[in-house]
Amino acid sequence: MGEPVGPSHVPNVEPRERLRTLIGGYRMSQAIYVATRLGIPDLLADGPRETCDLARATGSHAPTLRRVLLALAGVGVLDKVGPDRFALNPVGAGLRTGVPGSVRASVLFLLNESHWRPWGHLLHTVRTGETAFDHVHGASLFDYLATHDTGLAYYYSFFRRSLAEGRNALFMLKPSLDMSPYS
């Protein structure tokens, strides 16, 4: 680390740019979520495609989808290979369905609205000690998942991927949670 920054010291460009990248990170997280949720990495698995083709395949608004794809290409998640054409690269390949090492399940679970919204209430948690998830949803994570099939499906995929990667995911399992429909 560097020396402490005094009140009159303005950081040079490099730390400022790093800080800006961190501050805007939530935007890229959501762009990754949107592309993953729409299945863009899977659609690009067989080769580059035009934005209009991807929009048709996903039921999306082409100009808006193009802006998301441009943002992802700008940070190296996809490759821009023509004026309106995008390709999968090794980073984006990690968002595909059913490939070894895919982080798709993590993206869909951790960046889904049910988990995204509570982070906007972190200040509430710091001030009160109440879990942001409970505050936003009026229920604990497991109680919420028990009544929301989509969230439970994402959780189950995330849990299975964690186990497959050798992580100790048992702490994430609540014995009373019925995941039989997802096995």
Order of alpha helices (4+ residues) and beta strands (2+ residues): alpha-alpha-alpha-beta-alpha-alpha-beta-beta-alpha-alpha-alpha-alpha-alpha-alpha-alpha
